[in-house]
């Protein structure tokens, strides 16, 4: 009986502290694992965060069961916020359409944050609009897992030029599907961004052609 109690306490410690490993599978079902990865509770998630998306600050793998150490430097996530888009905005589709806006001035060169999401070993998806190619071996899908950066819109029809870019940042090495991952994708400001200005990035020609994004 004592051993059983101790094992349950240890399992609770593992799950509660985010040390996600194979041990967690023994104490949580698939739904619980996905919820356990959510780094924000309903009370402290970013304003206007969609309830169906799990908040994570870095890459996750295996259907969201393992968190990968990613960007560990200073970020400007606290200087941005998610807002609903008005009708007439180029990226407006419906009342749930969102964008990322500056709530405190951001300086050229600042790292906004990591493009967090589910790490996948292919760059193919017929439905996800949040798939970002990271390298020849990996892509990141922020459709169901991600942070504020998933809402940064393409600049076309929004701003004259993008004010942030995707860059590769070296991080601790992780082996996934037999391949080494030693970098992550972060978003960097390429000009000063003023308060209330929308953050925009260049999604790339291929993405825009696939999803019919125009100026």
Backbone as JSON Lines, residues from 0, in Angstrom:
{"i":0,"aa":"X","n":[0.84,-1.21,0.0],"ca":[0.0,0.0,0.0],"c":[0.87,1.25,0.0]}
{"i":1,"aa":"X","n":[1.92,1.25,0.85],"ca":[2.83,2.39,0.93],"c":[3.51,2.62,-0.4]}
{"i":2,"aa":"X","n":[3.96,1.53,-1.03],"ca":[4.62,1.64,-2.34],"c":[3.68,2.25,-3.36]}
{"i":3,"aa":"X","n":[2.4,1.86,-3.32],"ca":[1.41,2.37,-4.26],"c":[1.23,3.87,-4.08]}
{"i":4,"aa":"X","n":[1.15,4.31,-2.8],"ca":[0.98,5.73,-2.51],"c":[2.18,6.52,-2.98]}
{"i":5,"aa":"X","n":[3.38,5.98,-2.71],"ca":[4.61,6.67,-3.13],"c":[4.68,6.79,-4.64]}
{"i":6,"aa":"X","n":[4.25,5.74,-5.36],"ca":[4.29,5.78,-6.82],"c":[3.34,6.84,-7.36]}
{"i":7,"aa":"X","n":[2.17,6.98,-6.71],"ca":[1.22,8.0,-7.15],"c":[1.73,9.4,-6.89]}
{"i":8,"aa":"X","n":[2.39,9.58,-5.74],"ca":[2.98,10.89,-5.42],"c":[4.04,11.24,-6.43]}
{"i":9,"aa":"X","n":[4.9,10.27,-6.77],"ca":[5.96,10.52,-7.76],"c":[5.37,10.86,-9.13]}
{"i":10,"aa":"X","n":[4.32,10.14,-9.52],"ca":[3.68,10.42,-10.81],"c":[3.1,11.83,-10.82]}
{"i":11,"aa":"X","n":[2.49,12.23,-9.69],"ca":[1.92,13.58,-9.62],"c":[3.01,14.63,-9.71]}
{"i":12,"aa":"X","n":[4.17,14.35,-9.08],"ca":[5.3,15.28,-9.15],"c":[5.79,15.43,-10.57]}
{"i":13,"aa":"X","n":[5.91,14.33,-11.29],"ca":[6.39,14.38,-12.67],"c":[5.44,15.19,-13.53]}
{"i":14,"aa":"X","n":[4.14,14.91,-13.44],"ca":[3.16,15.62,-14.27],"c":[3.06,17.08,-13.89]}
{"i":15,"aa":"X","n":[3.1,17.36,-12.58],"ca":[2.92,18.72,-12.12],"c":[4.07,19.63,-12.46]}
{"i":16,"aa":"X","n":[5.25,19.09,-12.64],"ca":[6.41,19.92,-12.91],"c":[6.8,19.96,-14.37]}
{"i":17,"aa":"X","n":[6.0,19.41,-15.25],"ca":[6.26,19.53,-16.68],"c":[7.39,18.64,-17.15]}
{"i":18,"aa":"X","n":[7.9,17.73,-16.29],"ca":[8.98,16.84,-16.71],"c":[8.36,15.7,-17.5]}
{"i":19,"aa":"X","n":[7.93,15.98,-18.7],"ca":[7.17,15.03,-19.49],"c":[8.08,13.97,-20.06]}
{"i":20,"aa":"X","n":[7.77,12.73,-19.8],"ca":[8.6,11.64,-20.29],"c":[7.71,10.42,-20.46]}
{"i":21,"aa":"X","n":[8.35,9.29,-20.72],"ca":[7.58,8.06,-20.89],"c":[6.84,7.71,-19.6]}
{"i":22,"aa":"X","n":[7.36,8.18,-18.44],"ca":[6.71,7.88,-17.18],"c":[5.31,8.48,-17.13]}
{"i":23,"aa":"X","n":[5.12,9.63,-17.79],"ca":[3.82,10.29,-17.72],"c":[2.73,9.45,-18.36]}
{"i":24,"aa":"X","n":[3.11,8.67,-19.36],"ca":[2.12,7.86,-20.07],"c":[1.45,6.85,-19.14]}
{"i":25,"aa":"X","n":[2.12,6.48,-18.08],"ca":[1.57,5.49,-17.18],"c":[0.56,6.08,-16.22]}
{"i":26,"aa":"X","n":[0.57,7.43,-16.09],"ca":[-0.33,8.02,-15.11],"c":[-1.37,8.92,-15.75]}
{"i":27,"aa":"X","n":[-1.3,9.14,-17.05],"ca":[-2.25,10.03,-17.72],"c":[-2.73,9.39,-19.01]}
{"i":28,"aa":"X","n":[-3.97,9.66,-19.38],"ca":[-4.42,9.2,-20.68],"c":[-4.08,10.26,-21.72]}
{"i":29,"aa":"X","n":[-4.36,9.99,-23.0],"ca":[-3.95,10.9,-24.06],"c":[-4.51,12.3,-23.86]}
{"i":30,"aa":"X","n":[-5.78,12.4,-23.47],"ca":[-6.36,13.72,-23.27],"c":[-5.68,14.47,-22.15]}
{"i":31,"aa":"X","n":[-5.37,13.76,-21.06],"ca":[-4.7,14.4,-19.93],"c":[-3.31,14.9,-20.33]}
{"i":32,"aa":"X","n":[-2.61,14.12,-21.16],"ca":[-1.27,14.52,-21.58],"c":[-1.32,15.83,-22.34]}
{"i":33,"aa":"X","n":[-2.31,15.95,-23.22],"ca":[-2.42,17.18,-24.0],"c":[-2.71,18.36,-23.09]}
{"i":34,"aa":"X","n":[-3.6,18.16,-22.11],"ca":[-3.92,19.23,-21.18],"c":[-2.72,19.55,-20.29]}
{"i":35,"aa":"X","n":[-1.93,18.54,-19.91],"ca":[-0.8,18.75,-19.02],"c":[0.25,19.64,-19.66]}
{"i":36,"aa":"X","n":[0.31,19.64,-20.99],"ca":[1.29,20.47,-21.68],"c":[0.91,21.94,-21.68]}
{"i":37,"aa":"X","n":[-0.36,22.25,-21.45],"ca":[-0.81,23.63,-21.51],"c":[-0.13,24.42,-20.4]}
{"i":38,"aa":"X","n":[0.7,25.4,-20.79],"ca":[1.46,26.17,-19.81],"c":[0.66,27.31,-19.2]}
{"i":39,"aa":"X","n":[-0.55,27.51,-19.69],"ca":[-1.4,28.58,-19.16],"c":[-2.74,28.0,-18.73]}
{"i":40,"aa":"X","n":[-3.23,28.47,-17.6],"ca":[-4.57,28.08,-17.18],"c":[-5.57,29.02,-17.85]}
{"i":41,"aa":"X","n":[-6.85,28.67,-17.83],"ca":[-7.84,29.58,-18.44],"c":[-7.79,30.99,-17.88]}
{"i":42,"aa":"X","n":[-7.27,31.13,-16.66],"ca":[-7.23,32.45,-16.01],"c":[-6.02,33.29,-16.41]}
{"i":43,"aa":"X","n":[-4.93,32.63,-16.86],"ca":[-3.74,33.42,-17.2],"c":[-3.27,33.25,-18.64]}
{"i":44,"aa":"X","n":[-4.12,32.69,-19.48],"ca":[-3.78,32.64,-20.9],"c":[-3.8,34.06,-21.47]}
{"i":45,"aa":"X","n":[-3.11,34.3,-22.57],"ca":[-3.15,35.63,-23.17],"c":[-4.58,36.04,-23.5]}
{"i":46,"aa":"X","n":[-4.84,37.32,-23.47],"ca":[-6.16,37.84,-23.82],"c":[-6.51,37.42,-25.24]}
{"i":47,"aa":"X","n":[-7.73,37.0,-25.45],"ca":[-8.25,36.58,-26.76],"c":[-7.64,35.27,-27.26]}
{"i":48,"aa":"X","n":[-7.14,34.46,-26.34],"ca":[-6.56,33.16,-26.71],"c":[-7.68,32.16,-27.0]}
{"i":49,"aa":"X","n":[-7.6,31.39,-28.11],"ca":[-8.65,30.42,-28.43],"c":[-8.6,29.21,-27.5]}
{"i":50,"aa":"X","n":[-9.74,28.82,-26.97],"ca":[-9.8,27.75,-25.98],"c":[-9.35,26.41,-26.53]}
{"i":51,"aa":"X","n":[-9.46,26.2,-27.85],"ca":[-9.14,24.89,-28.43],"c":[-7.65,24.69,-28.68]}
{"i":52,"aa":"X","n":[-6.84,25.73,-28.51],"ca":[-5.4,25.64,-28.77],"c":[-4.63,25.55,-27.46]}
{"i":53,"aa":"X","n":[-3.73,24.58,-27.38],"ca":[-2.9,24.39,-26.19],"c":[-1.73,25.37,-26.23]}
{"i":54,"aa":"X","n":[-1.54,26.12,-25.14],"ca":[-0.45,27.1,-25.09],"c":[0.86,26.41,-24.71]}
{"i":55,"aa":"X","n":[1.86,26.5,-25.59],"ca":[3.2,26.0,-25.31],"c":[4.2,27.07,-25.73]}
{"i":56,"aa":"X","n":[5.37,27.1,-25.08],"ca":[6.35,28.14,-25.37],"c":[7.48,27.66,-26.27]}
{"i":57,"aa":"X","n":[7.48,26.37,-26.62],"ca":[8.53,25.83,-27.48],"c":[7.95,24.7,-28.34]}
{"i":58,"aa":"X","n":[8.81,23.91,-28.97],"ca":[8.34,22.79,-29.79],"c":[7.87,21.65,-28.89]}
{"i":59,"aa":"X","n":[6.86,20.92,-29.37],"ca":[6.44,19.69,-28.71],"c":[6.4,18.6,-29.78]}
{"i":60,"aa":"X","n":[6.53,17.34,-29.35],"ca":[6.56,16.23,-30.29],"c":[5.6,15.14,-29.87]}
{"i":61,"aa":"X","n":[5.55,14.08,-30.69],"ca":[4.74,12.9,-30.37],"c":[3.32,13.27,-29.99]}
{"i":62,"aa":"X","n":[2.66,14.02,-30.87],"ca":[1.3,14.46,-30.61],"c":[1.21,15.3,-29.33]}
{"i":63,"aa":"X","n":[2.27,16.04,-29.06],"ca":[2.25,16.96,-27.93],"c":[2.66,16.36,-26.6]}
{"i":64,"aa":"X","n":[3.27,15.18,-26.58],"ca":[3.59,14.52,-25.31],"c":[4.95,14.91,-24.74]}
{"i":65,"aa":"X","n":[5.84,15.45,-25.56],"ca":[7.18,15.79,-25.09],"c":[7.51,17.22,-25.49]}
{"i":66,"aa":"X","n":[7.94,18.03,-24.54],"ca":[8.35,19.4,-24.83],"c":[9.85,19.44,-25.09]}
{"i":67,"aa":"X","n":[10.25,20.13,-26.15],"ca":[11.66,20.23,-26.53],"c":[12.23,21.55,-26.03]}
{"i":68,"aa":"X","n":[13.38,21.53,-25.37],"ca":[14.0,22.78,-24.95],"c":[14.28,23.64,-26.18]}
{"i":69,"aa":"X","n":[13.88,24.88,-26.14],"ca":[14.05,25.75,-27.3],"c":[14.78,27.03,-26.96]}
{"i":70,"aa":"X","n":[14.27,28.14,-27.44],"ca":[14.89,29.44,-27.21],"c":[14.81,29.79,-25.73]}
{"i":71,"aa":"X","n":[15.96,30.13,-25.15],"ca":[16.02,30.4,-23.72],"c":[16.48,31.83,-23.42]}
{"i":72,"aa":"X","n":[16.55,32.66,-24.44],"ca":[16.98,34.04,-24.24],"c":[15.83,34.96,-23.89]}
{"i":73,"aa":"X","n":[16.12,36.24,-23.86],"ca":[15.13,37.25,-23.53],"c":[14.19,37.44,-24.72]}
{"i":74,"aa":"X","n":[12.9,37.55,-24.44],"ca":[11.93,37.74,-25.51],"c":[11.05,38.96,-25.22]}
{"i":75,"aa":"X","n":[10.32,39.39,-26.24],"ca":[9.43,40.55,-26.1],"c":[7.97,40.14,-26.09]}
{"i":76,"aa":"X","n":[7.68,38.9,-25.7],"ca":[6.29,38.44,-25.68],"c":[5.41,39.31,-24.78]}
{"i":77,"aa":"X","n":[6.01,39.85,-23.73],"ca":[5.24,40.69,-22.81],"c":[4.86,42.03,-23.44]}
{"i":78,"aa":"X","n":[5.46,42.35,-24.59],"ca":[5.2,43.64,-25.25],"c":[4.16,43.53,-26.36]}
{"i":79,"aa":"X","n":[3.62,42.33,-26.55],"ca":[2.64,42.14,-27.62],"c":[1.34,41.59,-27.06]}
{"i":80,"aa":"X","n":[0.28,41.69,-27.84],"ca":[-0.99,41.12,-27.43],"c":[-1.8,40.71,-28.65]}
{"i":81,"aa":"X","n":[-2.68,39.75,-28.43],"ca":[-3.56,39.25,-29.49],"c":[-4.83,40.11,-29.51]}
{"i":82,"aa":"X","n":[-5.22,40.54,-30.69],"ca":[-6.46,41.32,-30.82],"c":[-7.3,40.76,-31.96]}
{"i":83,"aa":"X","n":[-8.61,40.9,-31.83],"ca":[-9.5,40.53,-32.91],"c":[-9.39,41.57,-34.03]}
{"i":84,"aa":"X","n":[-9.48,41.1,-35.25],"ca":[-9.34,41.99,-36.41],"c":[-10.68,42.6,-36.8]}
{"i":85,"aa":"X","n":[-10.66,43.82,-37.25],"ca":[-11.91,44.46,-37.69],"c":[-12.28,44.0,-39.09]}
{"i":86,"aa":"X","n":[-13.52,44.08,-39.43],"ca":[-13.94,43.8,-40.8],"c":[-13.23,44.78,-41.74]}
{"i":87,"aa":"X","n":[-12.82,44.27,-42.89],"ca":[-12.08,45.1,-43.82],"c":[-10.59,44.87,-43.74]}
{"i":88,"aa":"X","n":[-10.12,44.28,-42.65],"ca":[-8.7,43.9,-42.55],"c":[-8.43,42.79,-43.55]}
{"i":89,"aa":"X","n":[-7.3,42.83,-44.23],"ca":[-7.01,41.83,-45.27],"c":[-7.09,40.4,-44.73]}
{"i":90,"aa":"X","n":[-6.71,40.18,-43.48],"ca":[-6.72,38.83,-42.91],"c":[-8.03,38.48,-42.23]}
{"i":91,"aa":"X","n":[-9.01,39.36,-42.29],"ca":[-10.29,39.09,-41.65],"c":[-11.07,38.03,-42.44]}
{"i":92,"aa":"X","n":[-11.46,36.97,-41.74],"ca":[-12.28,35.91,-42.33],"c":[-13.64,35.89,-41.64]}
{"i":93,"aa":"X","n":[-13.61,35.95,-40.31],"ca":[-14.83,35.99,-39.52],"c":[-14.52,36.67,-38.19]}
{"i":94,"aa":"X","n":[-15.46,36.64,-37.28],"ca":[-15.29,37.35,-36.02],"c":[-14.2,36.75,-35.14]}
{"i":95,"aa":"X","n":[-13.72,35.57,-35.47],"ca":[-12.65,34.93,-34.7],"c":[-11.25,35.28,-35.23]}
{"i":96,"aa":"X","n":[-11.18,36.04,-36.31],"ca":[-9.88,36.38,-36.9],"c":[-9.07,37.26,-35.95]}
{"i":97,"aa":"X","n":[-7.79,36.95,-35.84],"ca":[-6.94,37.65,-34.89],"c":[-5.64,38.11,-35.53]}
{"i":98,"aa":"X","n":[-4.95,39.0,-34.82],"ca":[-3.63,39.45,-35.22],"c":[-2.83,39.77,-33.96]}
{"i":99,"aa":"X","n":[-1.55,40.08,-34.13],"ca":[-0.68,40.41,-33.01],"c":[-0.31,41.88,-33.1]}
{"i":100,"aa":"X","n":[-0.49,42.59,-31.99],"ca":[-0.25,44.02,-31.96],"c":[0.72,44.39,-30.84]}
{"i":101,"aa":"X","n":[1.45,45.45,-31.05],"ca":[2.42,45.93,-30.08],"c":[1.71,46.74,-28.99]}
{"i":102,"aa":"X","n":[1.91,46.38,-27.73],"ca":[1.31,47.15,-26.64],"c":[2.37,47.97,-25.89]}
{"i":103,"aa":"X","n":[3.64,47.7,-26.18],"ca":[4.75,48.48,-25.65],"c":[5.84,48.49,-26.71]}
{"i":104,"aa":"X","n":[6.4,49.64,-27.0],"ca":[7.34,49.81,-28.1],"c":[8.42,48.72,-28.13]}
{"i":105,"aa":"X","n":[8.65,48.18,-29.33],"ca":[9.65,47.14,-29.55],"c":[10.78,47.72,-30.39]}
{"i":106,"aa":"X","n":[12.0,47.43,-30.0],"ca":[13.17,47.99,-30.67],"c":[13.68,47.06,-31.77]}
{"i":107,"aa":"X","n":[14.12,47.64,-32.85],"ca":[14.72,46.88,-33.95],"c":[15.78,45.91,-33.4]}
{"i":108,"aa":"X","n":[15.67,44.65,-33.75],"ca":[16.62,43.64,-33.3],"c":[16.14,42.79,-32.14]}
{"i":109,"aa":"X","n":[15.08,43.19,-31.48],"ca":[14.56,42.4,-30.36],"c":[13.97,41.09,-30.85]}
{"i":110,"aa":"X","n":[14.13,40.04,-30.05],"ca":[13.5,38.75,-30.33],"c":[12.1,38.77,-29.73]}
{"i":111,"aa":"X","n":[11.1,38.6,-30.58],"ca":[9.72,38.61,-30.11],"c":[9.43,37.35,-29.32]}
{"i":112,"aa":"X","n":[9.83,36.21,-29.85],"ca":[9.61,34.93,-29.19],"c":[9.82,33.79,-30.17]}
{"i":113,"aa":"X","n":[9.67,32.59,-29.68],"ca":[9.85,31.4,-30.5],"c":[8.55,31.04,-31.22]}
{"i":114,"aa":"X","n":[8.66,30.57,-32.45],"ca":[7.48,30.06,-33.14],"c":[7.23,28.65,-32.6]}
{"i":115,"aa":"X","n":[6.38,28.56,-31.6],"ca":[6.14,27.3,-30.91],"c":[5.07,26.48,-31.62]}
{"i":116,"aa":"X","n":[5.14,25.16,-31.43],"ca":[4.13,24.3,-32.03],"c":[4.57,22.85,-32.07]}
{"i":117,"aa":"X","n":[3.81,22.05,-32.79],"ca":[4.08,20.62,-32.91],"c":[5.15,20.37,-33.96]}
{"i":118,"aa":"X","n":[6.24,19.71,-33.58],"ca":[7.32,19.4,-34.5],"c":[6.94,18.19,-35.34]}
{"i":119,"aa":"X","n":[7.0,18.35,-36.65],"ca":[6.66,17.25,-37.56],"c":[7.81,17.06,-38.54]}
{"i":120,"aa":"X","n":[7.94,15.84,-39.05],"ca":[9.06,15.52,-39.93],"c":[8.69,15.6,-41.4]}
{"i":121,"aa":"X","n":[7.65,16.37,-41.71],"ca":[7.3,16.6,-43.11],"c":[6.68,17.98,-43.22]}
{"i":122,"aa":"X","n":[6.63,18.5,-44.4],"ca":[6.11,19.85,-44.6],"c":[4.82,19.8,-45.43]}
{"i":123,"aa":"X","n":[4.0,18.82,-45.11],"ca":[2.77,18.64,-45.89],"c":[1.55,18.66,-44.98]}
{"i":124,"aa":"X","n":[0.6,19.49,-45.3],"ca":[-0.67,19.52,-44.59],"c":[-1.69,20.17,-45.5]}
{"i":125,"aa":"X","n":[-2.8,19.52,-45.68],"ca":[-3.84,20.06,-46.55],"c":[-4.77,21.02,-45.82]}
{"i":126,"aa":"X","n":[-4.7,21.01,-44.49],"ca":[-5.65,21.81,-43.72],"c":[-5.01,22.88,-42.85]}
{"i":127,"aa":"X","n":[-3.81,22.65,-42.31],"ca":[-3.21,23.6,-41.37],"c":[-2.65,24.83,-42.08]}
{"i":128,"aa":"X","n":[-3.05,25.99,-41.6],"ca":[-2.51,27.24,-42.11],"c":[-1.38,27.76,-41.22]}
{"i":129,"aa":"X","n":[-0.96,26.94,-40.28],"ca":[0.04,27.36,-39.3],"c":[1.33,26.55,-39.42]}
{"i":130,"aa":"X","n":[1.56,25.96,-40.57],"ca":[2.73,25.1,-40.77],"c":[3.91,25.93,-41.27]}
{"i":131,"aa":"X","n":[5.01,25.9,-40.54],"ca":[6.21,26.65,-40.89],"c":[7.37,25.69,-41.1]}
{"i":132,"aa":"X","n":[8.0,25.75,-42.25],"ca":[9.15,24.89,-42.52],"c":[10.35,25.4,-41.74]}
{"i":133,"aa":"X","n":[10.91,24.54,-40.89],"ca":[12.05,24.92,-40.06],"c":[13.38,24.57,-40.7]}
{"i":134,"aa":"X","n":[13.45,23.37,-41.27],"ca":[14.69,22.9,-41.89],"c":[14.34,21.85,-42.94]}
{"i":135,"aa":"X","n":[15.37,21.23,-43.51],"ca":[15.14,20.19,-44.5],"c":[14.44,18.99,-43.88]}
{"i":136,"aa":"X","n":[14.61,18.79,-42.57],"ca":[14.06,17.61,-41.9],"c":[12.78,17.87,-41.1]}
{"i":137,"aa":"X","n":[12.57,19.12,-40.69],"ca":[11.47,19.39,-39.77],"c":[10.65,20.61,-40.16]}
{"i":138,"aa":"X","n":[9.37,20.56,-39.76],"ca":[8.49,21.71,-39.85],"c":[7.79,21.84,-38.5]}
{"i":139,"aa":"X","n":[7.18,23.0,-38.27],"ca":[6.47,23.25,-37.02],"c":[5.03,23.61,-37.34]}
{"i":140,"aa":"X","n":[4.1,22.89,-36.73],"ca":[2.68,23.12,-36.97],"c":[2.06,23.72,-35.7]}
{"i":141,"aa":"X","n":[1.62,24.97,-35.79],"ca":[1.04,25.66,-34.63],"c":[-0.48,25.67,-34.67]}
{"i":142,"aa":"X","n":[-1.07,24.73,-35.39],"ca":[-2.53,24.7,-35.48],"c":[-3.18,24.41,-34.14]}
{"i":143,"aa":"X","n":[-2.67,23.41,-33.4],"ca":[-3.28,23.0,-32.14],"c":[-2.41,23.28,-30.92]}
{"i":144,"aa":"X","n":[-1.15,23.61,-31.15],"ca":[-0.21,23.96,-30.07],"c":[0.53,25.22,-30.51]}
{"i":145,"aa":"X","n":[0.75,26.16,-29.61],"ca":[1.49,27.34,-30.01],"c":[1.46,28.43,-28.97]}
{"i":146,"aa":"X","n":[2.0,29.6,-29.35],"ca":[1.95,30.78,-28.48],"c":[1.47,31.98,-29.29]}
{"i":147,"aa":"X","n":[1.72,33.18,-28.8],"ca":[1.21,34.38,-29.46],"c":[1.69,34.52,-30.89]}
{"i":148,"aa":"X","n":[2.88,34.02,-31.2],"ca":[3.46,34.24,-32.53],"c":[2.66,33.57,-33.65]}
{"i":149,"aa":"X","n":[1.83,32.59,-33.32],"ca":[1.04,31.91,-34.35],"c":[0.03,32.86,-35.0]}
{"i":150,"aa":"X","n":[-0.25,33.98,-34.36],"ca":[-1.25,34.91,-34.87],"c":[-0.64,36.08,-35.66]}
{"i":151,"aa":"X","n":[0.67,36.08,-35.88],"ca":[1.28,37.14,-36.67],"c":[0.89,36.95,-38.13]}
{"i":152,"aa":"X","n":[0.26,37.96,-38.7],"ca":[-0.25,37.87,-40.07],"c":[0.81,38.23,-41.11]}
{"i":153,"aa":"X","n":[0.56,37.79,-42.34],"ca":[1.4,38.17,-43.46],"c":[1.23,39.67,-43.71]}
{"i":154,"aa":"X","n":[2.29,40.31,-44.19],"ca":[2.27,41.76,-44.34],"c":[1.45,42.24,-45.53]}
{"i":155,"aa":"X","n":[1.23,41.38,-46.5],"ca":[0.56,41.8,-47.74],"c":[-0.84,42.35,-47.46]}
{"i":156,"aa":"X","n":[-1.07,43.56,-47.91],"ca":[-2.36,44.19,-47.71],"c":[-2.58,44.71,-46.3]}
{"i":157,"aa":"X","n":[-1.54,44.61,-45.44],"ca":[-1.67,45.06,-44.05],"c":[-0.69,46.2,-43.76]}
{"i":158,"aa":"X","n":[0.59,45.95,-44.03],"ca":[1.62,46.98,-43.86],"c":[2.44,47.05,-45.14]}
{"i":159,"aa":"X","n":[3.13,48.16,-45.33],"ca":[3.91,48.34,-46.55],"c":[4.99,47.28,-46.66]}
{"i":160,"aa":"X","n":[5.63,46.98,-45.54],"ca":[6.68,45.96,-45.48],"c":[6.52,45.19,-44.17]}
{"i":161,"aa":"X","n":[7.06,43.99,-44.1],"ca":[7.02,43.27,-42.82],"c":[7.9,43.97,-41.79]}
{"i":162,"aa":"X","n":[7.53,43.88,-40.52],"ca":[8.36,44.47,-39.47],"c":[9.03,43.43,-38.59]}
{"i":163,"aa":"X","n":[8.76,42.14,-38.85],"ca":[9.46,41.05,-38.17],"c":[9.82,39.97,-39.19]}
{"i":164,"aa":"X","n":[10.78,39.14,-38.85],"ca":[11.19,38.04,-39.73],"c":[11.38,36.77,-38.91]}
{"i":165,"aa":"X","n":[11.34,35.63,-39.61],"ca":[11.68,34.35,-38.99],"c":[13.19,34.15,-39.13]}
{"i":166,"aa":"X","n":[13.86,33.78,-38.04],"ca":[15.28,33.45,-38.11],"c":[15.53,32.16,-37.33]}
{"i":167,"aa":"X","n":[16.62,31.5,-37.66],"ca":[17.0,30.27,-36.97],"c":[17.93,30.61,-35.81]}
{"i":168,"aa":"X","n":[17.65,30.03,-34.66],"ca":[18.45,30.3,-33.47],"c":[18.95,28.98,-32.9]}
{"i":169,"aa":"X","n":[20.24,28.9,-32.62],"ca":[20.83,27.67,-32.08],"c":[20.32,27.4,-30.67]}
{"i":170,"aa":"X","n":[20.0,26.13,-30.41],"ca":[19.54,25.74,-29.08],"c":[20.16,24.4,-28.71]}
{"i":171,"aa":"X","n":[19.78,23.87,-27.57],"ca":[20.31,22.58,-27.13],"c":[19.9,21.47,-28.1]}
{"i":172,"aa":"X","n":[20.8,20.54,-28.35],"ca":[20.55,19.48,-29.32],"c":[19.52,18.48,-28.8]}
{"i":173,"aa":"X","n":[18.62,18.08,-29.69],"ca":[17.58,17.11,-29.38],"c":[17.5,16.13,-30.54]}
{"i":174,"aa":"X","n":[17.35,14.86,-30.23],"ca":[17.24,13.84,-31.28],"c":[15.78,13.44,-31.42]}
{"i":175,"aa":"X","n":[15.26,13.57,-32.62],"ca":[13.86,13.23,-32.88],"c":[13.77,12.43,-34.17]}
{"i":176,"aa":"X","n":[13.14,11.27,-34.09],"ca":[13.02,10.38,-35.26],"c":[14.37,10.07,-35.89]}
{"i":177,"aa":"X","n":[15.38,9.94,-35.02],"ca":[16.71,9.58,-35.5],"c":[17.49,10.73,-36.14]}
{"i":178,"aa":"X","n":[16.95,11.96,-36.06],"ca":[17.62,13.11,-36.66],"c":[17.88,14.17,-35.59]}
{"i":179,"aa":"X","n":[18.99,14.89,-35.77],"ca":[19.37,15.9,-34.79],"c":[18.67,17.22,-35.06]}
{"i":180,"aa":"X","n":[18.18,17.82,-33.99],"ca":[17.6,19.16,-34.05],"c":[18.4,20.03,-33.08]}
{"i":181,"aa":"X","n":[19.1,21.01,-33.59],"ca":[19.93,21.86,-32.73],"c":[19.62,23.34,-32.92]}
{"i":182,"aa":"X","n":[18.43,23.63,-33.42],"ca":[18.04,25.03,-33.6],"c":[16.53,25.16,-33.51]}
{"i":183,"aa":"X","n":[16.08,26.38,-33.38],"ca":[14.65,26.67,-33.31],"c":[14.37,27.91,-34.15]}
{"i":184,"aa":"X","n":[13.13,28.15,-34.47],"ca":[12.76,29.33,-35.24],"c":[12.21,30.39,-34.3]}
{"i":185,"aa":"X","n":[12.78,31.58,-34.35],"ca":[12.3,32.69,-33.53],"c":[11.9,33.85,-34.44]}
{"i":186,"aa":"X","n":[11.13,34.76,-33.9],"ca":[10.69,35.93,-34.64],"c":[11.46,37.13,-34.13]}
{"i":187,"aa":"X","n":[12.08,37.87,-35.06],"ca":[12.92,39.01,-34.71],"c":[12.39,40.29,-35.35]}
{"i":188,"aa":"X","n":[12.38,41.37,-34.58],"ca":[11.97,42.66,-35.12],"c":[13.06,43.19,-36.05]}
{"i":189,"aa":"X","n":[12.66,43.69,-37.22],"ca":[13.64,44.23,-38.17],"c":[13.48,45.75,-38.32]}
{"i":190,"aa":"X","n":[12.67,46.33,-37.47],"ca":[12.53,47.78,-37.39],"c":[11.87,48.11,-36.06]}
{"i":191,"aa":"X","n":[11.91,49.35,-35.67],"ca":[11.21,49.75,-34.45],"c":[9.71,49.62,-34.67]}
{"i":192,"aa":"X","n":[9.02,49.05,-33.7],"ca":[7.57,48.85,-33.8],"c":[6.9,49.66,-32.7]}
{"i":193,"aa":"X","n":[6.01,50.53,-33.1],"ca":[5.37,51.43,-32.15],"c":[4.14,50.8,-31.5]}
{"i":194,"aa":"X","n":[3.73,51.39,-30.4],"ca":[2.54,50.94,-29.69],"c":[1.32,50.95,-30.61]}
{"i":195,"aa":"X","n":[0.54,49.89,-30.55],"ca":[-0.68,49.67,-31.34],"c":[-0.41,49.29,-32.8]}
{"i":196,"aa":"X","n":[0.85,49.21,-33.2],"ca":[1.18,48.78,-34.56],"c":[1.07,47.26,-34.66]}
{"i":197,"aa":"X","n":[0.55,46.77,-35.78],"ca":[0.42,45.32,-35.95],"c":[1.75,44.72,-36.4]}
{"i":198,"aa":"X","n":[2.09,43.56,-35.84],"ca":[3.28,42.83,-36.26],"c":[2.93,42.05,-37.52]}
{"i":199,"aa":"X","n":[3.78,42.14,-38.53],"ca":[3.57,41.39,-39.77],"c":[4.87,40.78,-40.24]}
{"i":200,"aa":"X","n":[4.74,39.67,-40.96],"ca":[5.9,38.93,-41.43],"c":[5.64,38.51,-42.87]}
{"i":201,"aa":"X","n":[6.66,38.09,-43.56],"ca":[6.52,37.59,-44.94],"c":[6.34,36.08,-44.89]}
{"i":202,"aa":"X","n":[5.15,35.6,-45.22],"ca":[4.88,34.17,-45.2],"c":[5.61,33.42,-46.33]}
{"i":203,"aa":"X","n":[6.0,34.14,-47.36],"ca":[6.67,33.5,-48.49],"c":[5.73,33.27,-49.65]}
{"i":204,"aa":"X","n":[6.31,33.25,-50.85],"ca":[5.53,33.13,-52.07],"c":[4.73,31.83,-52.13]}
{"i":205,"aa":"X","n":[5.37,30.71,-51.77],"ca":[4.69,29.41,-51.84],"c":[3.45,29.35,-50.96]}
{"i":206,"aa":"X","n":[3.58,29.85,-49.74],"ca":[2.45,29.84,-48.81],"c":[1.31,30.71,-49.35]}
{"i":207,"aa":"X","n":[1.67,31.9,-49.8],"ca":[0.65,32.84,-50.29],"c":[-0.07,32.32,-51.51]}
{"i":208,"aa":"X","n":[0.65,31.63,-52.39],"ca":[0.0,31.04,-53.56],"c":[-0.94,29.92,-53.14]}
{"i":209,"aa":"X","n":[-0.53,29.09,-52.19],"ca":[-1.36,27.98,-51.75],"c":[-2.65,28.48,-51.11]}
{"i":210,"aa":"X","n":[-2.55,29.51,-50.28],"ca":[-3.72,29.98,-49.54],"c":[-4.33,31.24,-50.16]}
{"i":211,"aa":"X","n":[-3.85,31.58,-51.35],"ca":[-4.43,32.71,-52.13],"c":[-4.42,34.03,-51.35]}
{"i":212,"aa":"X","n":[-3.26,34.34,-50.77],"ca":[-3.07,35.62,-50.09],"c":[-2.54,36.63,-51.09]}
{"i":213,"aa":"X","n":[-3.21,37.74,-51.24],"ca":[-2.79,38.77,-52.19],"c":[-2.69,40.12,-51.49]}
{"i":214,"aa":"X","n":[-2.11,41.08,-52.2],"ca":[-1.95,42.42,-51.64],"c":[-3.32,43.06,-51.43]}
